[in-house]
């Protein structure tokens, strides 16, 4: 997942936090966002920039990924008690 490059076809495979960031970036392409320097870039240039960003290292994405990590039971971490015999 970490090395998956963003494009519209795989957008939903990314964490929601990153999907929100990408949506915001593409909103810069709207007519009302003409003051944004991103407004003047074409799609290929935006894709290139977005795929150079280490998205897995962004705080909102880290927090979301951490929240979805499987929990490990502490019972599994305790050493087994010796058998009596």
Order of alpha helices (4+ residues) and beta strands (2+ residues): alpha-alpha-alpha
